[in-house]
Amino acid sequence: ANEMGGDDKEVVKEYFNNSGFQRWKKIYGETDDVNRVQLDIRLGHSKTVEKTLEMLTDEGPLQGLTVCDAGCGTGSLAIPLACEGAVVTATDISAAMVSEARSQAEKALEGENIPKFEVKDLESLEGRFDTVVCLDVLIHYPQHKADEMIAHLASLAEKRLVLSFAPKTFYYLLLKRIGELFPGPSKATRAYLHSDGDVERALEKVGWRVRKRGFIATQFYFASLIEAVPIASA
Ligand code: SAM
């Protein structure tokens, strides 16, 4: 990938169809063939999913609401959303991820209210949804690209947009630097950190404001979670 993110997307897609798919399917799964770091990330990520569900259900039941899960991975969020009765569209740039998510959904939901799954990068998503969610995807893109993605996701959402991203805090920057000094074999993509302020500015530029915030931290997993709403509806 070049520094300006010119071909980040192709690199990310290739990664999540191959080694990244194997790595993250394990982390997001339930099997015990994970190391301590992966187990810690599994825990952190499950907290992000849990807090997201809390944020969403806080405003009322999800029954019948249209929700788009952009960059759905193996379906960690899409499946519980469908369980709550939401009408879910779940998409991902990786065909491997989408097919794993679909098969997990078919098992977990026993054929009921199966999300509409599609292989699609979020930049080419179309339509309107009550709520759009995008968890742990922005980490793969530099800020200027993340700004475009946030603007596009906001244009698809009628009422709410929920995003999680790796926060640019001093401690995390430090960890990342240590990681760069000792790159493991599975770290095939680079991680981009985003500050709350930068994400907020990107939202404000397209007429959205942050209504709720959350922060999730375990030993090796950090996420800022924000729920945004259109300024006009405030
Ligand atoms: N959102 C899921 C979750 O939290 O369980 C998966 C998070 S995983 C770290 C990042 C996911 O984003 C991968 O499944 C990857 O294929 C997907 N992704 C990366 N870039 C994308 C893009 N431009 N459009 C759609 N999906 C993308």
Boltz pocket constraint, residues with backbone or C-beta under 6 A from the ligand:
constraints:
  - pocket:
      binder: B
      contacts: [[A, 9], [A, 12], [A, 13], [A, 16], [A, 24], [A, 28], [A, 70], [A, 71], [A, 72], [A, 73], [A, 74], [A, 75], [A, 76], [A, 77], [A, 91], [A, 92], [A, 93], [A, 94], [A, 97], [A, 120], [A, 121], [A, 122], [A, 123], [A, 134], [A, 135], [A, 136], [A, 137], [A, 140]]
      max_distance: 6.0
